[in-house]
Amino acid sequence: MSKHIFTSLGGLLLLVLVYSFIPQPKKTVWMIGDSTMSIKVPDKFPETGWGEAFAKMFKTNVDVINKAKNGRSTKSCINEGIWKEVYDGLKPGDYVIIQFGHNDEKVHKPNTGTTIDEYKANLSLFVTETRSKKGQPILLTSIARRAFEEGKLVDTHGAYPDAVRKVADSLDVPLIDLTRQTSELLTELGEEKSAGIFLHLPEGHTNYPKGVVDNTHLNEHGARTIATLVARELERQQMPLAKDLLELSSAVKNKNK
């Protein structure tokens, strides 16, 4: 009897060892969005999209493909074929992180701007087509711009964040409300200190010899800060993707509190 047990245990151990050496299929996290998320070219440094920092927060079993691009909206993402690239590459178990709005608001640009109804329809398309490939969509509202009046942060996104919330609710999609979270962060930091996460440089920088004051785009510290907010929400909402985050993300989060 005991010999039979030992044989069974030995066989089980062998299976576990063999399985541990078999390469496990990787999952992909796709990212689509605008310049606040995108990968920057070297001559724009230290401007940094939060997606760049976010990609470094995952274990080796995850590939992050950041297809966000400067100036893109839901409309131009579709019309320029960016979404088709993502859709064609999607496999079961992949995630698609979707954050638009900054450019959809620009309704004066016919090739970019969208009405609220168009915006919602495009977001819904991303969600339903992701699910049709057995992928997992996650919707995000836009990060807040650093826009203060008389010391108080003011909203610049109008009805667009709420449109994302409504799509998330109607289609039962996980939502990370970055508009709310970054608004709270900027309010907590205040008008002066909040400049420290955006692209503010004095004259003399190699890439910005005349200096720059940009209250939309992030610097390296800002990108890490926003990426940390996203990672924290994945964990708080107990999304399965949170299990693939490096433990280092906890240390980064504590550093940015």
C-alpha positions in Angstrom: 0.0 0.0 0.0 2.7 2.4 1.0 4.7 1.5 -2.1 1.7 2.4 -4.2 1.3 5.7 -2.4 5.0 6.6 -2.9 4.8 5.6 -6.6 1.7 7.9 -7.0 3.4 10.8 -5.3 6.6 10.3 -7.4 4.5 10.4 -10.5 2.7 13.5 -9.4 6.0 15.2 -8.5 7.4 14.3 -11.9 4.4 15.8 -13.6 4.7 19.0 -11.6 8.4 19.2 -12.5 7.8 18.6 -16.2 5.0 21.1 -16.2 7.2 23.7 -14.6 9.7 23.5 -17.4 7.1 23.8 -20.2 6.9 27.4 -21.4 3.6 28.9 -20.5 1.7 30.9 -23.1 2.1 34.6 -22.6 -0.9 37.0 -22.3 -0.8 40.4 -24.0 -2.0 43.6 -22.6 -2.9 45.9 -25.5 -3.1 49.7 -24.9 -5.0 52.1 -27.1 -5.3 55.8 -26.4 -3.8 59.2 -26.9 -0.6 61.0 -26.1 -1.0 60.8 -22.3 -0.5 57.1 -22.6 1.8 56.7 -25.7 5.5 55.9 -26.1 7.5 59.0 -26.8 10.3 59.5 -29.3 13.6 60.4 -27.8 13.6 64.0 -28.8 10.5 64.6 -26.7 12.1 63.4 -23.5 11.4 63.9 -20.6 7.8 63.9 -21.9 6.6 60.4 -20.9 3.3 58.5 -21.5 2.0 56.7 -18.4 1.8 53.5 -20.6 5.6 53.4 -20.7 5.8 53.2 -16.9 2.9 50.8 -16.7 4.5 48.3 -19.0 7.4 47.9 -16.5 5.1 46.8 -13.7 4.3 43.3 -15.1 5.9 39.9 -14.6 7.6 38.2 -17.6 4.5 36.2 -18.5 2.9 39.4 -19.8 3.7 41.3 -23.0 2.5 44.9 -23.1 1.9 46.3 -26.6 1.3 50.1 -26.4 -0.5 51.2 -29.6 -1.5 54.6 -28.1 -0.5 57.5 -30.3 -0.2 61.3 -30.0 -3.3 63.2 -31.1 -5.5 60.1 -31.6 -9.2 59.8 -30.8 -11.5 56.8 -30.9 -12.4 58.0 -34.5 -8.8 58.3 -35.8 -7.8 55.0 -34.0 -10.4 53.3 -36.1 -10.0 55.2 -39.4 -6.2 54.9 -39.4 -6.3 51.1 -38.9 -4.8 51.2 -35.4 -7.7 49.3 -34.0 -7.6 46.7 -36.8 -4.0 45.9 -35.9 -5.0 45.3 -32.3 -8.1 43.3 -33.2 -6.1 41.1 -35.7 -3.5 40.4 -33.0 -6.0 39.7 -30.1 -6.0 36.2 -28.7 -8.2 34.7 -25.9 -7.1 35.9 -22.5 -5.6 39.1 -23.8 -6.5 42.5 -22.2 -7.3 45.8 -24.0 -6.8 49.0 -22.0 -8.8 51.8 -23.6 -8.3 55.5 -22.7 -9.4 58.2 -25.1 -11.1 61.6 -24.7 -8.5 64.3 -24.9 -8.8 64.5 -28.7 -12.4 63.2 -29.1 -13.3 66.5 -27.4 -11.9 68.5 -30.3 -15.1 68.5 -32.3 -13.7 71.4 -34.5 -11.3 68.8 -36.0 -13.6 66.7 -38.3 -11.1 63.8 -38.7 -10.5 63.6 -34.9 -13.3 65.0 -32.8 -16.4 63.0 -32.0 -19.8 63.8 -30.7 -20.7 62.1 -27.4 -22.9 59.6 -29.2 -20.1 58.8 -31.7 -17.6 58.5 -28.7 -19.9 56.1 -26.9 -20.4 54.0 -30.1 -16.7 53.8 -30.8 -15.9 52.7 -27.2 -18.7 50.1 -27.5 -17.1 48.8 -30.7 -13.8 48.3 -28.9 -15.5 46.5 -26.1 -17.7 44.2 -28.2 -15.0 43.3 -30.7 -12.5 42.6 -27.9 -15.0 40.3 -26.3 -15.7 38.6 -29.7 -12.1 37.5 -29.6 -12.5 36.3 -26.0 -10.4 39.3 -24.8 -11.0 41.4 -21.7 -11.6 45.1 -22.2 -10.9 47.7 -19.5 -12.2 51.3 -19.9 -10.5 54.3 -18.5 -11.5 57.9 -18.4 -9.0 60.6 -19.4 -6.4 62.0 -17.0 -7.2 65.5 -15.8 -5.4 68.5 -17.2 -3.6 70.8 -14.8 -6.1 73.6 -15.1 -6.5 75.8 -12.1 -8.5 79.0 -11.7 -8.1 81.0 -8.5 -6.4 78.0 -6.9 -9.1 75.6 -7.7 -8.9 72.7 -10.3 -11.4 73.1 -13.0 -12.8 70.4 -15.3 -11.8 70.5 -19.0 -13.3 67.3 -20.3 -17.0 68.1 -20.2 -19.3 65.2 -20.8 -16.7 62.8 -22.1 -15.7 61.1 -18.9 -19.3 60.5 -18.0 -19.8 58.9 -21.4 -17.1 56.4 -20.6 -18.8 55.6 -17.3 -22.1 55.1 -19.0 -20.6 52.7 -21.6 -18.8 50.8 -18.8 -22.1 50.5 -16.9 -24.3 49.5 -19.8 -21.9 46.9 -21.1 -20.6 45.7 -17.7 -17.0 46.6 -18.4 -14.4 47.2 -15.7 -13.8 50.9 -15.3 -10.8 52.8 -14.0 -12.0 56.4 -13.4 -8.7 58.3 -14.0 -10.5 61.6 -14.4 -11.8 61.4 -10.9 -8.5 59.9 -9.5 -6.2 62.4 -11.1 -8.5 65.3 -10.3 -8.3 64.3 -6.6 -4.5 63.9 -6.9 -4.0 67.4 -8.5 -6.3 69.0 -5.9 -4.4 67.3 -3.1 -1.0 68.5 -4.5 -2.3 72.0 -5.2 -1.6 74.3 -8.1 2.1 74.7 -7.4 3.2 71.1 -6.5 1.1 69.5 -9.2 3.4 71.1 -11.8 5.9 68.5 -10.7 4.2 65.7 -12.6 3.8 67.6 -15.9 6.2 68.7 -18.6 7.5 71.9 -17.1 11.1 72.8 -18.0 13.1 76.0 -17.9 15.1 77.3 -20.9 18.2 75.4 -21.8 17.0 71.7 -22.0 18.5 69.9 -25.0 15.0 69.0 -26.3 13.3 72.2 -25.2 15.9 75.0 -25.5 13.2 77.6 -25.0 11.7 75.8 -22.1 8.1 74.4 -21.9 5.0 74.7 -19.8 2.7 71.8 -20.7 -0.2 71.0 -18.4 -1.5 68.0 -20.4 1.5 65.8 -20.9 3.5 64.0 -18.2 7.1 63.9 -17.2 8.8 60.7 -16.0 7.6 61.1 -12.4 4.1 61.9 -13.6 4.0 58.8 -15.8 5.0 56.6 -12.9 2.5 58.3 -10.7 -0.4 57.7 -13.1 0.7 54.1 -13.9 0.7 53.5 -10.1 -2.9 54.8 -9.9 -3.9 52.3 -12.6 -2.0 49.4 -10.9 -3.6 50.3 -7.6 -7.0 50.2 -9.1 -6.4 46.8 -10.8 -5.6 45.5 -7.3 -8.4 47.3 -5.5 -11.0 46.1 -7.9 -9.4 42.6 -7.7 -9.2 42.4 -11.5 -7.5 39.1 -12.6 -4.8 41.1 -14.4 -3.6 42.4 -11.0 -2.1 38.9 -10.3 0.4 39.6 -13.1 1.8 42.7 -11.5 5.3 42.7 -10.1 5.5 42.9 -6.3 7.6 46.0 -7.0 4.5 47.9 -7.8 3.6 48.0 -4.1 6.9 49.7 -3.3 6.3 52.2 -6.1 2.8 52.8 -4.9 4.0 53.6 -1.4 6.7 55.9 -2.7 4.0 57.9 -4.6 1.5 58.2 -1.8 
